[in-house]
Amino acid sequence: MPRIEFIHSAPVPDNPTMPKHLISTAACSLAVLLSLWFLVSSWSNQSLQRGLQSQQDEIQAHQLTIQGQQQQLQAQQQLIDSASQLANQVGPSVIRDLATLQLQNKNQKIAALLKKYGIEAKAN
């Protein structure tokens, strides 16, 4: 019968200055510390993100307010432009017609009105 020999690995000598369990304890402690640091960092990051979101919401609200005011301003400017155009088209004719009426009828009230605005009607 053949003889079976077991090959044993050579025993690893124990290092008296640093036992194996101390290395694993240090590695576990380091992992726990890094996990805690990551947890605190993520909380801080979430807090900063909430603050940033709040600021962005506030900016968006201001932008909406500004946009509404710009639309109101644009509507007012269109009204002013159309009134100015109407005044430039119709105004001189109306004043000329008033001056003609004042001269034809010798109406002092129309003369006073025209004079109030610096216009004096004279016959040609």
C-alpha angles and dihedrals in degrees: 000000000000118000119240117213123195118223110221122194116239113264114258109237114238115244105226093200096057119022118204094246090057091058092050091046091052091048091050091047090050090050091050092048092049090048091051091047090050091048093051091045092052091050090051091047092051090050091051091047091052090051091049091048090051091052091047090051090051092049091049091051090051090048091052090050091049091047091053091049091049090053091050091048091049091051091049091048090052090051091049092048094050091047091049091049090049091048091050092049101040104021100076092046092051092049091047090050091048091050090049091050091048092052094044096046098029087228109179094194092059089045090053091048093051092045090051087064096042098261122127119188116219129181116246 
